[in-house]
Amino acid sequence: MKDNTLIAMANQIGAFFKSYPDKEQATKDIAGHLNKFWPPVMRKKIVEIITSENFKNDDLDQMVIKAIKKYLKH
């Protein structure tokens, strides 16, 4: 799967949870969704993307980045 496809999918998930009033819970729920519905290979790839030297922080929603770094199982 292409990097931009994974980024777009993660941003769509983040957009859904972004409306939650409790932002920390929203962050946990983003990671929970990724853990539940994304296979390990996709989770590993999104981690590789955000830790890459070429990654631009504005490509991915900041709440999604936080969710991946703090709560994603990979």
CHARMM-style PDB file with segment names, atoms N, HN, CA, C and O in Angstrom:
ATOM      1  N   MET     1       0.841  -1.172   0.000  1.00  0.00      PROA
ATOM      2  CA  MET     1       0.000   0.000   0.000  1.00  0.00      PROA
ATOM      3  C   MET     1       0.892   1.244   0.000  1.00  0.00      PROA
ATOM      4  O   MET     1       1.913   1.285   0.687  1.00  0.00      PROA
ATOM      5  N   LYS     2       0.506   2.231  -0.759  1.00  0.00      PROA
ATOM      6  HN  LYS     2      -0.323   2.197  -1.317  1.00  0.00      PROA
ATOM      7  CA  LYS     2       1.296   3.457  -0.870  1.00  0.00      PROA
ATOM      8  C   LYS     2       1.189   4.300   0.394  1.00  0.00      PROA
ATOM      9  O   LYS     2       0.169   4.298   1.083  1.00  0.00      PROA
ATOM     10  N   ASP     3       2.270   5.019   0.677  1.00  0.00      PROA
ATOM     11  HN  ASP     3       3.099   5.021   0.118  1.00  0.00      PROA
ATOM     12  CA  ASP     3       2.326   5.868   1.868  1.00  0.00      PROA
ATOM     13  C   ASP     3       1.186   6.882   1.899  1.00  0.00      PROA
ATOM     14  O   ASP     3       0.539   7.068   2.930  1.00  0.00      PROA
ATOM     15  N   ASN     4       0.943   7.541   0.752  1.00  0.00      PROA
ATOM     16  HN  ASN     4       1.469   7.390  -0.085  1.00  0.00      PROA
ATOM     17  CA  ASN     4      -0.100   8.570   0.745  1.00  0.00      PROA
ATOM     18  C   ASN     4      -1.487   7.985   0.979  1.00  0.00      PROA
ATOM     19  O   ASN     4      -2.368   8.676   1.489  1.00  0.00      PROA
ATOM     20  N   THR     5      -1.691   6.741   0.619  1.00  0.00      PROA
ATOM     21  HN  THR     5      -0.976   6.179   0.205  1.00  0.00      PROA
ATOM     22  CA  THR     5      -2.979   6.078   0.881  1.00  0.00      PROA
ATOM     23  C   THR     5      -3.151   5.834   2.382  1.00  0.00      PROA
ATOM     24  O   THR     5      -4.220   6.091   2.934  1.00  0.00      PROA
ATOM     25  N   LEU     6      -2.108   5.343   3.036  1.00  0.00      PROA
ATOM     26  HN  LEU     6      -1.239   5.134   2.587  1.00  0.00      PROA
ATOM     27  CA  LEU     6      -2.176   5.120   4.481  1.00  0.00      PROA
ATOM     28  C   LEU     6      -2.368   6.440   5.233  1.00  0.00      PROA
ATOM     29  O   LEU     6      -3.137   6.510   6.192  1.00  0.00      PROA
ATOM     30  N   ILE     7      -1.669   7.473   4.794  1.00  0.00      PROA
ATOM     31  HN  ILE     7      -1.044   7.416   4.015  1.00  0.00      PROA
ATOM     32  CA  ILE     7      -1.813   8.782   5.432  1.00  0.00      PROA
ATOM     33  C   ILE     7      -3.238   9.289   5.276  1.00  0.00      PROA
ATOM     34  O   ILE     7      -3.827   9.792   6.233  1.00  0.00      PROA
ATOM     35  N   ALA     8      -3.794   9.161   4.085  1.00  0.00      PROA
ATOM     36  HN  ALA     8      -3.316   8.752   3.308  1.00  0.00      PROA
ATOM     37  CA  ALA     8      -5.177   9.602   3.851  1.00  0.00      PROA
ATOM     38  C   ALA     8      -6.160   8.817   4.714  1.00  0.00      PROA
ATOM     39  O   ALA     8      -7.089   9.391   5.283  1.00  0.00      PROA
ATOM     40  N   MET     9      -5.956   7.511   4.810  1.00  0.00      PROA
ATOM     41  HN  MET     9      -5.202   7.045   4.348  1.00  0.00      PROA
ATOM     42  CA  MET     9      -6.851   6.680   5.633  1.00  0.00      PROA
ATOM     43  C   MET     9      -6.751   7.077   7.110  1.00  0.00      PROA
ATOM     44  O   MET     9      -7.766   7.201   7.795  1.00  0.00      PROA
ATOM     45  N   ALA    10      -5.525   7.276   7.590  1.00  0.00      PROA
ATOM     46  HN  ALA    10      -4.700   7.176   7.034  1.00  0.00      PROA
ATOM     47  CA  ALA    10      -5.332   7.665   8.989  1.00  0.00      PROA
ATOM     48  C   ALA    10      -5.954   9.034   9.258  1.00  0.00      PROA
ATOM     49  O   ALA    10      -6.544   9.249  10.316  1.00  0.00      PROA
ATOM     50  N   ASN    11      -5.826   9.953   8.313  1.00  0.00      PROA
ATOM     51  HN  ASN    11      -5.347   9.778   7.453  1.00  0.00      PROA
ATOM     52  CA  ASN    11      -6.436  11.275   8.478  1.00  0.00      PROA
ATOM     53  C   ASN    11      -7.965  11.202   8.508  1.00  0.00      PROA
ATOM     54  O   ASN    11      -8.607  11.957   9.238  1.00  0.00      PROA
ATOM     55  N   GLN    12      -8.539  10.309   7.729  1.00  0.00      PROA
ATOM     56  HN  GLN    12      -8.017   9.696   7.136  1.00  0.00      PROA
ATOM     57  CA  GLN    12      -9.997  10.129   7.754  1.00  0.00      PROA
ATOM     58  C   GLN    12     -10.451   9.609   9.114  1.00  0.00      PROA
ATOM     59  O   GLN    12     -11.462  10.065   9.648  1.00  0.00      PROA
ATOM     60  N   ILE    13      -9.722   8.676   9.664  1.00  0.00      PROA
ATOM     61  HN  ILE    13      -8.900   8.306   9.230  1.00  0.00      PROA
ATOM     62  CA  ILE    13     -10.041   8.156  10.997  1.00  0.00      PROA
ATOM     63  C   ILE    13      -9.904   9.272  12.023  1.00  0.00      PROA
ATOM     64  O   ILE    13     -10.768   9.441  12.883  1.00  0.00      PROA
ATOM     65  N   GLY    14      -8.830  10.024  11.933  1.00  0.00      PROA
ATOM     66  HN  GLY    14      -8.128   9.887  11.235  1.00  0.00      PROA
ATOM     67  CA  GLY    14      -8.621  11.143  12.842  1.00  0.00      PROA
ATOM     68  C   GLY    14      -9.718  12.182  12.751  1.00  0.00      PROA
ATOM     69  O   GLY    14     -10.140  12.725  13.772  1.00  0.00      PROA
ATOM     70  N   ALA    15     -10.190  12.470  11.547  1.00  0.00      PROA
ATOM     71  HN  ALA    15      -9.847  12.029  10.718  1.00  0.00      PROA
ATOM     72  CA  ALA    15     -11.259  13.455  11.352  1.00  0.00      PROA
ATOM     73  C   ALA    15     -12.533  13.030  12.074  1.00  0.00      PROA
ATOM     74  O   ALA    15     -13.249  13.866  12.627  1.00  0.00      PROA
ATOM     75  N   PHE    16     -12.811  11.737  12.066  1.00  0.00      PROA
ATOM     76  HN  PHE    16     -12.230  11.058  11.617  1.00  0.00      PROA
ATOM     77  CA  PHE    16     -14.000  11.243  12.759  1.00  0.00      PROA
ATOM     78  C   PHE    16     -13.905  11.484  14.261  1.00  0.00      PROA
ATOM     79  O   PHE    16     -14.845  11.986  14.876  1.00  0.00      PROA
ATOM     80  N   PHE    17     -12.783  11.130  14.839  1.00  0.00      PROA
ATOM     81  HN  PHE    17     -12.019  10.722  14.340  1.00  0.00      PROA
ATOM     82  CA  PHE    17     -12.623  11.218  16.295  1.00  0.00      PROA
ATOM     83  C   PHE    17     -12.293  12.629  16.786  1.00  0.00      PROA
ATOM     84  O   PHE    17     -12.397  12.907  17.981  1.00  0.00      PROA
ATOM     85  N   LYS    18     -11.903  13.505  15.892  1.00  0.00      PROA
ATOM     86  HN  LYS    18     -11.818  13.279  14.921  1.00  0.00      PROA
ATOM     87  CA  LYS    18     -11.496  14.855  16.269  1.00  0.00      PROA
ATOM     88  C   LYS    18     -12.635  15.650  16.919  1.00  0.00      PROA
ATOM     89  O   LYS    18     -12.377  16.583  17.680  1.00  0.00      PROA
ATOM     90  N   SER    19     -13.851  15.302  16.636  1.00  0.00      PROA
ATOM     91  HN  SER    19     -14.061  14.544  16.018  1.00  0.00      PROA
ATOM     92  CA  SER    19     -14.993  16.028  17.203  1.00  0.00      PROA
ATOM     93  C   SER    19     -15.276  15.656  18.663  1.00  0.00      PROA
ATOM     94  O   SER    19     -16.090  16.305  19.320  1.00  0.00      PROA
ATOM     95  N   TYR    20     -14.615  14.625  19.165  1.00  0.00      PROA
ATOM     96  HN  TYR    20     -13.955  14.098  18.630  1.00  0.00      PROA
ATOM     97  CA  TYR    20     -14.814  14.236  20.561  1.00  0.00      PROA
ATOM     98  C   TYR    20     -14.383  15.376  21.486  1.00  0.00      PROA
ATOM     99  O   TYR    20     -13.339  15.988  21.259  1.00  0.00      PROA
ATOM    100  N   PRO    21     -15.159  15.666  22.510  1.00  0.00      PROA
ATOM    101  CA  PRO    21     -14.775  16.751  23.423  1.00  0.00      PROA
ATOM    102  C   PRO    21     -13.532  16.424  24.255  1.00  0.00      PROA
ATOM    103  O   PRO    21     -12.751  17.322  24.570  1.00  0.00      PROA
ATOM    104  N   ASP    22     -13.341  15.173  24.609  1.00  0.00      PROA
ATOM    105  HN  ASP    22     -13.975  14.444  24.353  1.00  0.00      PROA
ATOM    106  CA  ASP    22     -12.169  14.746  25.375  1.00  0.00      PROA
ATOM    107  C   ASP    22     -11.078  14.342  24.382  1.00  0.00      PROA
ATOM    108  O   ASP    22     -11.109  13.245  23.825  1.00  0.00      PROA
ATOM    109  N   LYS    23     -10.123  15.232  24.171  1.00  0.00      PROA
ATOM    110  HN  LYS    23     -10.097  16.123  24.624  1.00  0.00      PROA
ATOM    111  CA  LYS    23      -9.103  15.019  23.143  1.00  0.00      PROA
ATOM    112  C   LYS    23      -8.190  13.835  23.456  1.00  0.00      PROA
ATOM    113  O   LYS    23      -7.749  13.139  22.541  1.00  0.00      PROA
ATOM    114  N   GLU    24      -7.906  13.602  24.718  1.00  0.00      PROA
ATOM    115  HN  GLU    24      -8.264  14.167  25.461  1.00  0.00      PROA
ATOM    116  CA  GLU    24      -7.069  12.454  25.073  1.00  0.00      PROA
ATOM    117  C   GLU    24      -7.796  11.148  24.765  1.00  0.00      PROA
ATOM    118  O   GLU    24      -7.190  10.197  24.272  1.00  0.00      PROA
ATOM    119  N   GLN    25      -9.094  11.104  25.057  1.00  0.00      PROA
ATOM    120  HN  GLN    25      -9.586  11.877  25.458  1.00  0.00      PROA
ATOM    121  CA  GLN    25      -9.879   9.919  24.724  1.00  0.00      PROA
ATOM    122  C   GLN    25      -9.955   9.737  23.214  1.00  0.00      PROA
ATOM    123  O   GLN    25      -9.897   8.613  22.715  1.00  0.00      PROA
ATOM    124  N   ALA    26     -10.083  10.844  22.490  1.00  0.00      PROA
ATOM    125  HN  ALA    26     -10.129  11.757  22.896  1.00  0.00      PROA
ATOM    126  CA  ALA    26     -10.109  10.769  21.024  1.00  0.00      PROA
ATOM    127  C   ALA    26      -8.806  10.172  20.504  1.00  0.00      PROA
ATOM    128  O   ALA    26      -8.810   9.351  19.587  1.00  0.00      PROA
ATOM    129  N   THR    27      -7.698  10.589  21.096  1.00  0.00      PROA
ATOM    130  HN  THR    27      -7.695  11.256  21.841  1.00  0.00      PROA
ATOM    131  CA  THR    27      -6.395  10.072  20.700  1.00  0.00      PROA
ATOM    132  C   THR    27      -6.317   8.569  20.963  1.00  0.00      PROA
ATOM    133  O   THR    27      -5.842   7.812  20.116  1.00  0.00      PROA
ATOM    134  N   LYS    28      -6.776   8.145  22.114  1.00  0.00      PROA
ATOM    135  HN  LYS    28      -7.162   8.760  22.802  1.00  0.00      PROA
ATOM    136  CA  LYS    28      -6.797   6.712  22.437  1.00  0.00      PROA
ATOM    137  C   LYS    28      -7.688   5.947  21.467  1.00  0.00      PROA
ATOM    138  O   LYS    28      -7.356   4.838  21.050  1.00  0.00      PROA
ATOM    139  N   ASP    29      -8.824   6.547  21.111  1.00  0.00      PROA
ATOM    140  HN  ASP    29      -9.094   7.448  21.450  1.00  0.00      PROA
ATOM    141  CA  ASP    29      -9.762   5.873  20.210  1.00  0.00      PROA
ATOM    142  C   ASP    29      -9.241   5.779  18.781  1.00  0.00      PROA
ATOM    143  O   ASP    29      -9.533   4.815  18.074  1.00  0.00      PROA
ATOM    144  N   ILE    30      -8.471   6.776  18.355  1.00  0.00      PROA
ATOM    145  HN  ILE    30      -8.233   7.560  18.929  1.00  0.00      PROA
ATOM    146  CA  ILE    30      -7.833   6.689  17.036  1.00  0.00      PROA
ATOM    147  C   ILE    30      -6.909   5.475  17.015  1.00  0.00      PROA
ATOM    148  O   ILE    30      -6.984   4.642  16.112  1.00  0.00      PROA
ATOM    149  N   ALA    31      -6.043   5.385  18.010  1.00  0.00      PROA
ATOM    150  HN  ALA    31      -5.982   6.062  18.744  1.00  0.00      PROA
ATOM    151  CA  ALA    31      -5.125   4.242  18.087  1.00  0.00      PROA
ATOM    152  C   ALA    31      -5.894   2.937  18.241  1.00  0.00      PROA
ATOM    153  O   ALA    31      -5.524   1.923  17.649  1.00  0.00      PROA
ATOM    154  N   GLY    32      -6.952   2.958  19.026  1.00  0.00      PROA
ATOM    155  HN  GLY    32      -7.253   3.782  19.507  1.00  0.00      PROA
ATOM    156  CA  GLY    32      -7.772   1.760  19.198  1.00  0.00      PROA
ATOM    157  C   GLY    32      -8.360   1.287  17.884  1.00  0.00      PROA
ATOM    158  O   GLY    32      -8.397   0.089  17.604  1.00  0.00      PROA
ATOM    159  N   HSD    33      -8.819   2.233  17.080  1.00  0.00      PROA
ATOM    160  HN  HSD    33      -8.789   3.206  17.308  1.00  0.00      PROA
ATOM    161  CA  HSD    33      -9.370   1.885  15.772  1.00  0.00      PROA
ATOM    162  C   HSD    33      -8.285   1.272  14.879  1.00  0.00      PROA
ATOM    163  O   HSD    33      -8.501   0.251  14.228  1.00  0.00      PROA
ATOM    164  N   LEU    34      -7.120   1.916  14.865  1.00  0.00      PROA
ATOM    165  HN  LEU    34      -6.944   2.746  15.395  1.00  0.00      PROA
ATOM    166  CA  LEU    34      -6.015   1.378  14.059  1.00  0.00      PROA
ATOM    167  C   LEU    34      -5.607  -0.009  14.548  1.00  0.00      PROA
ATOM    168  O   LEU    34      -5.359  -0.905  13.741  1.00  0.00      PROA
ATOM    169  N   ASN    35      -5.537  -0.187  15.856  1.00  0.00      PROA
ATOM    170  HN  ASN    35      -5.739   0.541  16.512  1.00  0.00      PROA
ATOM    171  CA  ASN    35      -5.163  -1.493  16.416  1.00  0.00      PROA
ATOM    172  C   ASN    35      -6.191  -2.566  16.083  1.00  0.00      PROA
ATOM    173  O   ASN    35      -5.837  -3.721  15.843  1.00  0.00      PROA
ATOM    174  N   LYS    36      -7.447  -2.186  16.071  1.00  0.00      PROA
ATOM    175  HN  LYS    36      -7.734  -1.249  16.267  1.00  0.00      PROA
ATOM    176  CA  LYS    36      -8.517  -3.165  15.856  1.00  0.00      PROA
ATOM    177  C   LYS    36      -8.701  -3.514  14.379  1.00  0.00      PROA
ATOM    178  O   LYS    36      -8.921  -4.674  14.033  1.00  0.00      PROA
ATOM    179  N   PHE    37      -8.608  -2.498  13.507  1.00  0.00      PROA
ATOM    180  HN  PHE    37      -8.429  -1.555  13.788  1.00  0.00      PROA
ATOM    181  CA  PHE    37      -8.995  -2.726  12.118  1.00  0.00      PROA
ATOM    182  C   PHE    37      -7.845  -2.753  11.109  1.00  0.00      PROA
ATOM    183  O   PHE    37      -8.025  -3.209   9.980  1.00  0.00      PROA
ATOM    184  N   TRP    38      -6.689  -2.277  11.499  1.00  0.00      PROA
ATOM    185  HN  TRP    38      -6.542  -1.907  12.416  1.00  0.00      PROA
ATOM    186  CA  TRP    38      -5.543  -2.326  10.588  1.00  0.00      PROA
ATOM    187  C   TRP    38      -4.692  -3.529  10.923  1.00  0.00      PROA
ATOM    188  O   TRP    38      -4.395  -3.765  12.094  1.00  0.00      PROA
ATOM    189  N   PRO    39      -4.292  -4.300   9.919  1.00  0.00      PROA
ATOM    190  CA  PRO    39      -3.413  -5.442  10.192  1.00  0.00      PROA
ATOM    191  C   PRO    39      -2.021  -4.938  10.609  1.00  0.00      PROA
ATOM    192  O   PRO    39      -1.663  -3.791  10.344  1.00  0.00      PROA
ATOM    193  N   PRO    40      -1.256  -5.801  11.257  1.00  0.00      PROA
ATOM    194  CA  PRO    40       0.072  -5.394  11.730  1.00  0.00      PROA
ATOM    195  C   PRO    40       0.962  -4.770  10.654  1.00  0.00      PROA
ATOM    196  O   PRO    40       1.719  -3.844  10.945  1.00  0.00      PROA
ATOM    197  N   VAL    41       0.883  -5.256   9.438  1.00  0.00      PROA
ATOM    198  HN  VAL    41       0.268  -6.008   9.202  1.00  0.00      PROA
ATOM    199  CA  VAL    41       1.730  -4.718   8.376  1.00  0.00      PROA
ATOM    200  C   VAL    41       1.400  -3.248   8.104  1.00  0.00      PROA
ATOM    201  O   VAL    41       2.304  -2.456   7.838  1.00  0.00      PROA
ATOM    202  N   MET    42       0.131  -2.878   8.165  1.00  0.00      PROA
ATOM    203  HN  MET    42      -0.603  -3.522   8.381  1.00  0.00      PROA
ATOM    204  CA  MET    42      -0.259  -1.478   7.952  1.00  0.00      PROA
ATOM    205  C   MET    42       0.158  -0.615   9.142  1.00  0.00      PROA
ATOM    206  O   MET    42       0.619   0.512   8.964  1.00  0.00      PROA
ATOM    207  N   ARG    43      -0.001  -1.141  10.340  1.00  0.00      PROA
ATOM    208  HN  ARG    43      -0.375  -2.057  10.484  1.00  0.00      PROA
ATOM    209  CA  ARG    43       0.421  -0.380  11.530  1.00  0.00      PROA
ATOM    210  C   ARG    43       1.929  -0.149  11.511  1.00  0.00      PROA
ATOM    211  O   ARG    43       2.404   0.944  11.821  1.00  0.00      PROA
ATOM    212  N   LYS    44       2.665  -1.179  11.149  1.00  0.00      PROA
ATOM    213  HN  LYS    44       2.279  -2.066  10.898  1.00  0.00      PROA
ATOM    214  CA  LYS    44       4.116  -1.047  11.070  1.00  0.00      PROA
ATOM    215  C   LYS    44       4.498   0.000  10.028  1.00  0.00      PROA
ATOM    216  O   LYS    44       5.397   0.810  10.254  1.00  0.00      PROA
ATOM    217  N   LYS    45       3.823  -0.021   8.904  1.00  0.00      PROA
ATOM    218  HN  LYS    45       3.093  -0.679   8.721  1.00  0.00      PROA
ATOM    219  CA  LYS    45       4.135   0.917   7.822  1.00  0.00      PROA
ATOM    220  C   LYS    45       3.856   2.361   8.227  1.00  0.00      PROA
ATOM    221  O   LYS    45       4.654   3.243   7.908  1.00  0.00      PROA
ATOM    222  N   ILE    46       2.745   2.633   8.923  1.00  0.00      PROA
ATOM    223  HN  ILE    46       2.097   1.917   9.183  1.00  0.00      PROA
ATOM    224  CA  ILE    46       2.430   4.008   9.323  1.00  0.00      PROA
ATOM    225  C   ILE    46       3.460   4.507  10.331  1.00  0.00      PROA
ATOM    226  O   ILE    46       3.800   5.690  10.330  1.00  0.00      PROA
ATOM    227  N   VAL    47       3.957   3.628  11.184  1.00  0.00      PROA
ATOM    228  HN  VAL    47       3.681   2.667  11.184  1.00  0.00      PROA
ATOM    229  CA  VAL    47       5.019   4.006  12.119  1.00  0.00      PROA
ATOM    230  C   VAL    47       6.294   4.334  11.337  1.00  0.00      PROA
ATOM    231  O   VAL    47       6.972   5.319  11.633  1.00  0.00      PROA
ATOM    232  N   GLU    48       6.613   3.520  10.353  1.00  0.00      PROA
ATOM    233  HN  GLU    48       6.062   2.720  10.112  1.00  0.00      PROA
ATOM    234  CA  GLU    48       7.782   3.787   9.515  1.00  0.00      PROA
ATOM    235  C   GLU    48       7.648   5.132   8.803  1.00  0.00      PROA
ATOM    236  O   GLU    48       8.621   5.875   8.679  1.00  0.00      PROA
ATOM    237  N   ILE    49       6.460   5.434   8.346  1.00  0.00      PROA
ATOM    238  HN  ILE    49       5.669   4.831   8.447  1.00  0.00      PROA
ATOM    239  CA  ILE    49       6.221   6.698   7.638  1.00  0.00      PROA
ATOM    240  C   ILE    49       6.500   7.880   8.547  1.00  0.00      PROA
ATOM    241  O   ILE    49       7.223   8.801   8.167  1.00  0.00      PROA
ATOM    242  N   ILE    50       5.929   7.860   9.753  1.00  0.00      PROA
ATOM    243  HN  ILE    50       5.342   7.111  10.061  1.00  0.00      PROA
ATOM    244  CA  ILE    50       6.063   9.046  10.617  1.00  0.00      PROA
ATOM    245  C   ILE    50       7.448   9.168  11.250  1.00  0.00      PROA
ATOM    246  O   ILE    50       7.809  10.232  11.753  1.00  0.00      PROA
ATOM    247  N   THR    51       8.219   8.088  11.228  1.00  0.00      PROA
ATOM    248  HN  THR    51       7.926   7.224  10.820  1.00  0.00      PROA
ATOM    249  CA  THR    51       9.572   8.168  11.772  1.00  0.00      PROA
ATOM    250  C   THR    51      10.628   8.350  10.681  1.00  0.00      PROA
ATOM    251  O   THR    51      11.823   8.428  10.966  1.00  0.00      PROA
ATOM    252  N   SER    52      10.181   8.416   9.460  1.00  0.00      PROA
ATOM    253  HN  SER    52       9.211   8.353   9.228  1.00  0.00      PROA
ATOM    254  CA  SER    52      11.083   8.608   8.333  1.00  0.00      PROA
ATOM    255  C   SER    52      11.622  10.035   8.306  1.00  0.00      PROA
ATOM    256  O   SER    52      10.941  10.970   8.725  1.00  0.00      PROA
ATOM    257  N   GLU    53      12.845  10.196   7.813  1.00  0.00      PROA
ATOM    258  HN  GLU    53      13.398   9.436   7.473  1.00  0.00      PROA
ATOM    259  CA  GLU    53      13.440  11.516   7.668  1.00  0.00      PROA
ATOM    260  C   GLU    53      12.675  12.381   6.679  1.00  0.00      PROA
ATOM    261  O   GLU    53      12.694  13.608   6.785  1.00  0.00      PROA
ATOM    262  N   ASN    54      12.007  11.762   5.725  1.00  0.00      PROA
ATOM    263  HN  ASN    54      11.991  10.766   5.638  1.00  0.00      PROA
ATOM    264  CA  ASN    54      11.287  12.496   4.684  1.00  0.00      PROA
ATOM    265  C   ASN    54       9.879  12.918   5.092  1.00  0.00      PROA
ATOM    266  O   ASN    54       9.219  13.654   4.360  1.00  0.00      PROA
ATOM    267  N   PHE    55       9.415  12.461   6.249  1.00  0.00      PROA
ATOM    268  HN  PHE    55       9.952  11.862   6.844  1.00  0.00      PROA
ATOM    269  CA  PHE    55       8.047  12.749   6.682  1.00  0.00      PROA
ATOM    270  C   PHE    55       7.887  14.224   7.037  1.00  0.00      PROA
ATOM    271  O   PHE    55       8.706  14.806   7.747  1.00  0.00      PROA
ATOM    272  N   LYS    56       6.813  14.805   6.523  1.00  0.00      PROA
ATOM    273  HN  LYS    56       6.148  14.331   5.946  1.00  0.00      PROA
ATOM    274  CA  LYS    56       6.476  16.194   6.851  1.00  0.00      PROA
ATOM    275  C   LYS    56       5.290  16.153   7.804  1.00  0.00      PROA
ATOM    276  O   LYS    56       4.255  15.569   7.482  1.00  0.00      PROA
ATOM    277  N   ASN    57       5.432  16.768   8.976  1.00  0.00      PROA
ATOM    278  HN  ASN    57       6.272  17.242   9.238  1.00  0.00      PROA
ATOM    279  CA  ASN    57       4.380  16.722   9.998  1.00  0.00      PROA
ATOM    280  C   ASN    57       3.030  17.223   9.513  1.00  0.00      PROA
ATOM    281  O   ASN    57       1.998  16.830  10.058  1.00  0.00      PROA
ATOM    282  N   ASP    58       3.015  18.083   8.499  1.00  0.00      PROA
ATOM    283  HN  ASP    58       3.853  18.402   8.057  1.00  0.00      PROA
ATOM    284  CA  ASP    58       1.740  18.602   8.030  1.00  0.00      PROA
ATOM    285  C   ASP    58       1.001  17.624   7.112  1.00  0.00      PROA
ATOM    286  O   ASP    58      -0.127  17.894   6.699  1.00  0.00      PROA
ATOM    287  N   ASP    59       1.631  16.490   6.792  1.00  0.00      PROA
ATOM    288  HN  ASP    59       2.547  16.271   7.127  1.00  0.00      PROA
ATOM    289  CA  ASP    59       0.964  15.471   5.975  1.00  0.00      PROA
ATOM    290  C   ASP    59      -0.096  14.715   6.771  1.00  0.00      PROA
ATOM    291  O   ASP    59      -1.074  14.225   6.206  1.00  0.00      PROA
ATOM    292  N   LEU    60       0.100  14.624   8.064  1.00  0.00      PROA
ATOM    293  HN  LEU    60       0.895  15.021   8.523  1.00  0.00      PROA
ATOM    294  CA  LEU    60      -0.770  13.817   8.917  1.00  0.00      PROA
ATOM    295  C   LEU    60      -1.249  14.673  10.082  1.00  0.00      PROA
ATOM    296  O   LEU    60      -0.474  15.431  10.665  1.00  0.00      PROA
ATOM    297  N   ASP    61      -2.515  14.549  10.412  1.00  0.00      PROA
ATOM    298  HN  ASP    61      -3.144  13.932   9.938  1.00  0.00      PROA
ATOM    299  CA  ASP    61      -3.100  15.311  11.515  1.00  0.00      PROA
ATOM    300  C   ASP    61      -2.299  15.075  12.800  1.00  0.00      PROA
ATOM    301  O   ASP    61      -1.899  13.951  13.102  1.00  0.00      PROA
ATOM    302  N   GLN    62      -2.078  16.149  13.540  1.00  0.00      PROA
ATOM    303  HN  GLN    62      -2.403  17.063  13.294  1.00  0.00      PROA
ATOM    304  CA  GLN    62      -1.263  16.067  14.764  1.00  0.00      PROA
ATOM    305  C   GLN    62      -1.855  15.108  15.794  1.00  0.00      PROA
ATOM    306  O   GLN    62      -1.109  14.437  16.508  1.00  0.00      PROA
ATOM    307  N   MET    63      -3.176  15.035  15.882  1.00  0.00      PROA
ATOM    308  HN  MET    63      -3.781  15.580  15.302  1.00  0.00      PROA
ATOM    309  CA  MET    63      -3.807  14.115  16.828  1.00  0.00      PROA
ATOM    310  C   MET    63      -3.535  12.663  16.421  1.00  0.00      PROA
ATOM    311  O   MET    63      -3.359  11.796  17.277  1.00  0.00      PROA
ATOM    312  N   VAL    64      -3.504  12.410  15.128  1.00  0.00      PROA
ATOM    313  HN  VAL    64      -3.648  13.115  14.433  1.00  0.00      PROA
ATOM    314  CA  VAL    64      -3.218  11.066  14.631  1.00  0.00      PROA
ATOM    315  C   VAL    64      -1.759  10.705  14.920  1.00  0.00      PROA
ATOM    316  O   VAL    64      -1.463   9.585  15.336  1.00  0.00      PROA
ATOM    317  N   ILE    65      -0.869  11.641  14.703  1.00  0.00      PROA
ATOM    318  HN  ILE    65      -1.109  12.551  14.365  1.00  0.00      PROA
ATOM    319  CA  ILE    65       0.546  11.398  15.013  1.00  0.00      PROA
ATOM    320  C   ILE    65       0.702  11.066  16.495  1.00  0.00      PROA
ATOM    321  O   ILE    65       1.404  10.120  16.853  1.00  0.00      PROA
ATOM    322  N   LYS    66       0.049  11.843  17.352  1.00  0.00      PROA
ATOM    323  HN  LYS    66      -0.521  12.612  17.062  1.00  0.00      PROA
ATOM    324  CA  LYS    66       0.125  11.586  18.794  1.00  0.00      PROA
ATOM    325  C   LYS    66      -0.422  10.201  19.127  1.00  0.00      PROA
ATOM    326  O   LYS    66       0.167   9.471  19.925  1.00  0.00      PROA
ATOM    327  N   ALA    67      -1.545   9.844  18.518  1.00  0.00      PROA
ATOM    328  HN  ALA    67      -2.024  10.436  17.870  1.00  0.00      PROA
ATOM    329  CA  ALA    67      -2.148   8.529  18.763  1.00  0.00      PROA
ATOM    330  C   ALA    67      -1.204   7.406  18.370  1.00  0.00      PROA
ATOM    331  O   ALA    67      -1.059   6.420  19.093  1.00  0.00      PROA
ATOM    332  N   ILE    68      -0.564   7.563  17.222  1.00  0.00      PROA
ATOM    333  HN  ILE    68      -0.682   8.364  16.635  1.00  0.00      PROA
ATOM    334  CA  ILE    68       0.354   6.534  16.742  1.00  0.00      PROA
ATOM    335  C   ILE    68       1.559   6.424  17.670  1.00  0.00      PROA
ATOM    336  O   ILE    68       1.953   5.324  18.058  1.00  0.00      PROA
ATOM    337  N   LYS    69       2.132   7.547  18.018  1.00  0.00      PROA
ATOM    338  HN  LYS    69       1.812   8.441  17.703  1.00  0.00      PROA
ATOM    339  CA  LYS    69       3.341   7.531  18.861  1.00  0.00      PROA
ATOM    340  C   LYS    69       3.058   7.036  20.277  1.00  0.00      PROA
ATOM    341  O   LYS    69       3.888   6.353  20.877  1.00  0.00      PROA
ATOM    342  N   LYS    70       1.890   7.379  20.809  1.00  0.00      PROA
ATOM    343  HN  LYS    70       1.215   7.933  20.322  1.00  0.00      PROA
ATOM    344  CA  LYS    70       1.613   7.095  22.212  1.00  0.00      PROA
ATOM    345  C   LYS    70       0.896   5.765  22.453  1.00  0.00      PROA
ATOM    346  O   LYS    70       1.163   5.096  23.452  1.00  0.00      PROA
ATOM    347  N   TYR    71       0.000   5.375  21.560  1.00  0.00      PROA
ATOM    348  HN  TYR    71      -0.216   5.918  20.748  1.00  0.00      PROA
ATOM    349  CA  TYR    71      -0.878   4.244  21.864  1.00  0.00      PROA
ATOM    350  C   TYR    71      -0.882   3.097  20.850  1.00  0.00      PROA
ATOM    351  O   TYR    71      -1.415   2.028  21.145  1.00  0.00      PROA
ATOM    352  N   LEU    72      -0.311   3.292  19.683  1.00  0.00      PROA
ATOM    353  HN  LEU    72       0.122   4.161  19.443  1.00  0.00      PROA
ATOM    354  CA  LEU    72      -0.407   2.251  18.656  1.00  0.00      PROA
ATOM    355  C   LEU    72       0.455   1.053  19.006  1.00  0.00      PROA
ATOM    356  O   LEU    72       1.616   1.198  19.387  1.00  0.00      PROA
ATOM    357  N   LYS    73      -0.127  -0.138  18.871  1.00  0.00      PROA
ATOM    358  HN  LYS    73      -1.071  -0.255  18.561  1.00  0.00      PROA
ATOM    359  CA  LYS    73       0.612  -1.382  19.054  1.00  0.00      PROA
ATOM    360  C   LYS    73       1.185  -1.770  17.697  1.00  0.00      PROA
ATOM    361  O   LYS    73       0.462  -1.834  16.703  1.00  0.00      PROA
ATOM    362  N   HSD    74       2.480  -2.026  17.664  1.00  0.00      PROA
ATOM    363  HN  HSD    74       3.067  -1.973  18.472  1.00  0.00      PROA
ATOM    364  CA  HSD    74       3.087  -2.427  16.382  1.00  0.00      PROA
ATOM    365  C   HSD    74       4.162  -3.460  16.584  1.00  0.00      PROA
ATOM    366  OT1 HSD    74       4.777  -3.908  15.616  1.00  0.00      PROA
TER     367      HSD     74
END
